[in-house]
Amino acid sequence: MKFLIAILIACGCASAPAPVGRYHDNTGRDDVWTGGVKQIAVTTPSGTFRVWTKRVGNNPSVKVLLLNGGPGFTHEYLEVFDSYLPGAGVEYYYYDQLDSGNSDRPGKPALWDLARYVEEVEQVRVALGLDTKNFVLYGHSWGGLLAIEYALKYQQHLRGLVISNMMSSIPAYNEYASKVLIPKIDPKVVSELRQLEADNKYEDARYFELLMPSYYQEHVLRKPPAEWPEPVLRSFGRVNKPLYVAMQGPSEMGASGALVQWDRFADLPKITVPTLVIAGSHDTMDPTHMKNMAGALRKGRFVLCPEGGHMAMYDDQATYFRGLLGFLADLEQGRL
């Protein structure tokens, strides 16, 4: 049998078995029984609750904690990472923030606070044993905003940072939506959308019927709705809408919630760890602003996905994951 395997490897028909200690070695892990899932107790001003995480892989040098968007959405739309990160040997963690997905949902608006979410991420980091030797924090959309805030307070624990499809200023985001994105929409459609918003009909079927072709399909995920991936639909279907509206606001064409004044662009030079900023040319977020973010960061790198919208990990996969995996490889090899 060993001789047959050796022949197959020599012919390129099989690959050599991975050495012990590599990607699928679970030796010493306390989450083997649960398939990598760990429920982590987090302390809040309203009591202790549990948040859900799931580890994939094993790499002592690179461990990526994934912060999804929203707030209020779930880790599920990031399941596309399963198609790329394992092959590159990256260890990564799915994570549903409190009041979303598989985590506890206390439903206490007092907990829907940016500073508290930062402390939640820190408690998750500690529970997972991530540290400056290996800890890479990835944030997409709202997750990118949260990642910036975390880095500004706790970057001493980071080896690297990834900000995906998120500007560093909500006022600048609103200005971009108002001056660039909305003028691209048929004025009659905009007028009807604004009337529906004025009438507080954000849940009206007509509102989404108008938004899908003119906004979502153009700037969020650039595929016809029938082609949207199942993990995306699953995540959208489980959104915690009250949380999302409280912090983002009810309109999809700009922010008006608790984060409306958030602006950290001037503070970006304080972040000294290697940081990757990923943008899409067709994003809801201004790609020029995001390029400027990379320039303002002490060790910033910028990747533009020319075919990408807000979910460029889907509509410009090749560019997105080439940039992300290249950054993680450079971190692991000490080139950053």
N, C-alpha and C positions, 0 to 999 in steps of 0.2 A: 504493500500500500504506500509506504514512504517513497519507494522508487517511482511509482506511478505519479505521485504528487510532484516529485522533483522533475519528472519529464514534462508534466503539464505546466509547471512554473517556467521551465526553460523555454517552452514553446510560446509562452505568453498567454496560455489558455487559463491560467489561474494565478492568483497572487499569493505571495508568501503569507502564512498566518501572522497576525499581529502579535508582537512580543507581549508577554505578561506586563501589566502596568500601563498598557496603552488605553485606547479609547473606551473599550467596553469592559474594562476591569473594575469591578465594584468592590474590591477588597477593602474592608474597613468602613464601608459606607453604611450609614444608619437608615437609608431610604430604599434599600433593596427590596424589602418585603412589600413596599407600596409602589414599585415601579418608578421610583424617583420622586414620588409625591411627598411633600412635607407640609403639614399644617403648622404655621408659625403663630405663636401667641404674640400679639402686639398690644402694648399698653397705651391707652388714650385717656384724655380727661374725663371720658364718659364710661370708663371701664376697660376690661381686657377682652379682646376679640381675636379671632383666628383668621389668618389670610392663607391662601392656597398658593403653593409653589410646586414646580415639577422640574427636576433636573434631567438633562439629556447629555450623555457622554461623560468623559473623564479626561481632563487636561489640567495638570497642576499649574500651568503657566498662564492660561487664558480661560477665564470664567466670566461669561457675559450674563448680566441680569437684565431682562427685557422689561421695559416700561411701555405699555401700550397707550394708545391715545384715548381721547374722551374729553374730560374724565367721565367714567361710567361705562366705558366699553370693556371688553374682555380681552384676554390674551389670545383668543382663538384665531383672530385674523393674522396673527404672526406665525401661524403654523407652517407657512411657506418656508420658514427658516429650516424646517426639517429636510427640505430638498437640497440645501446647500451647506449648512454648518457642520453636520456630521462628517461629510466627506472631507472637510478641511481640518477635522480633528478638534473643532472648537467645542468646549463645554459651555452649555447655556441653560438658563433658568427661565421658564415661563412663570408668570406671577400675576395673579388677579389682585388688584388693590382693594382695600377695604370698601365695602358697599358695591362690589361688582363681581360678576362671574361666579366662581366657586367659593369665594370668600364670604365671611359673615356679612350680613346686610343689616346693621343696626338701624339704619334709616334716620340717623340723628344729624340734622343739618349743621349743628355746631361742629361736627367733625369734618365737614366739607371745607377744609381750610388748608391753604398751600403749605404753611409752616408745619402743620400736623402731618401732612403727607410726606414731607421731607423726613420727619422723625420716624415715620413708618418704614420708609426705605432703609434708614439706618438700622432699625431693629431687625429688618429682614436680612441685611448684609451680615450683621453679627451672628444671627442664627444659622446662616448658611456657611459661615466661616470664610468669607471673602475678605481679602486684604490687599494691601498695596503691591504685593508680589504678583497678583493675578486678576484683580477685580476691574472689569470693564463694565461701565454702566451705559446701556443703550436706551435711548428714549425716542419714541416716534410721536409726533404731533404734541398733544398735551404731555405725553411722556417725556418729550424733549424739553419742554418747559420745566417739568419737575426735575429732570436730570441737571439742567443748568442751576436750579436752586440748590440741589443737593451738592453739586460741585463747589458752589460758592461757600458752603458751610463745612463740607466734609471731604474736600479733595485730598486731604492727607491719606485717605484710605483707598484712593483710586490709582490704578495703573493707566487707565485710559478712559475716554469719554466719546460717545457717539450721539450726535444730535441729528435726528432724521426728520426732514420736512417740518421744521418748526422755526419760526422767526424768534428773535430775542426781544420783541416788543409787540404787545397787542395793539397799542395805538397805531404803530406802523402797519400792522396787518390790516386793521380796519381802513386805513387810508389806501392801501393797495387794493383792497376789495372795492372800495368806493370809486377810485379813480381809474383802475385798470380792468378788473374782472367784470363788474356789473355793467359798464358801458359796452362790453362785448355782447351782452344779451339783448335780444329784440326788445325795444322800449315798451311794446305792448305787453310782453311777458313780464317785464320788470314792474310795470304799472299794476298788473293783476296780482303779482306776488306781494307788492307793498300793501295793496288793499287787503289781501288775506291776512297779512301780518297786523295791519291796523285793526282788523276785526278779531284778532287773537285766534285765528283759525290755522294754527301751525300743524295741527293733526288732521286737517282736512285732506282728503285724497287728492283734491285738485292742486294743493300746495306741492305735493311730491310729484304729481304728474307734470307740473311745470318745471320743477327743479331738476328732475332726472336728466332730460336731454340737454338742458341749457347750462347746468352747473355741475352736477355730480359726474355725468359722463364726460364732460370737458375737462374738469379740474380735480376730481377726487380719484376715480378709478376709470381710466380711459378705455373702457370696453362697454359694449351694449349690456344692459342689465341682465339679459339672459345668459351672458358669459361670465358674470361675476362669480368668483370662486366660492365654493360652499363654505369654507371657513370664514370668509368675509360676511356672507349672509347670516351665518350662525352668530357671529359676534354682534352684528347690527341688530339681530333679533332679540338679543339678551341685554341690550343697553339699559342702564339705570337712568331713565329719562329725567326724573326730578333732579338727580345729581348733576347730570349734563347741563340742564337748563340753568341750574343755580350758579354754576361756575362759568359756563360758556355763553349761556343765553339761548333763547328759543330760535333765533334766526340763524339760518345756515349761511347767510351772506355777510357775516361780520359778527364780532363778539360784543356782548352787552351785559354779561354776568359779572360775578365777583372778581374776575381776572381782568376786567376791562382796562385798568390803568397799569397793568404789569409791564415793566420795561426794564430790561437788564443789559441793554447793548453797551452802555458806558462801563459796566462792571466786567465785561468779558475779558479784558486784559488781566484780571485777577486770577483767572483760571490758567494754571501753568502746566497741567498734565496734557499729554498729546490728545488732541480732539479732532474727530472727523465730523464734518458737516455735510449732509447729503441733501440735495434739492432736486426738484423736478422742474423742467422748463415750463410745464403747464400746471404747476402746483397752485393750490389756493394760497400758498405762501410765496412771497416775492423771492425768486431765486437770486436776484441781485443783492438783496438784503442779506440773504444767507451766505453768499460769497463774501460779502463785507464782514460778516461774523467770523468767518474763517481767518480773514486778515487781521481782525482785532484780537483774536485769541493768541496767546503766547506761542503755542505750538499747534496751530490750526492747519487742517488739510481740508480741501473742498472737492466734492464730487458732484458733477451735474449730470442728471439723467435726462438726455434730450427728448426722450419720448415719454417721460414720466409725469404723472400727476401727483396728487397728495399721497397716494399709495404706490409709489414708484417701485416698491418691492414686488409688485405684480405687473404693472404695465411697462416697466423697463428693467426686467429682471437681470439681464446680462450685465448691464452697466452697474446696477445697484449692488449686486453681490460681488462683482469683480472689485469694486471700490471698497466695500465693507471687508471682504476677506483679505484684500491686500493690506489694508490698515491693520487688521488683527495679526496678520503674519509678520508685519514689520514690528509691531509691539512685541510679539513673542520672540523674535530674533534680535531684539535690542537695537533696532535701527531707528527707533524714535525715542 
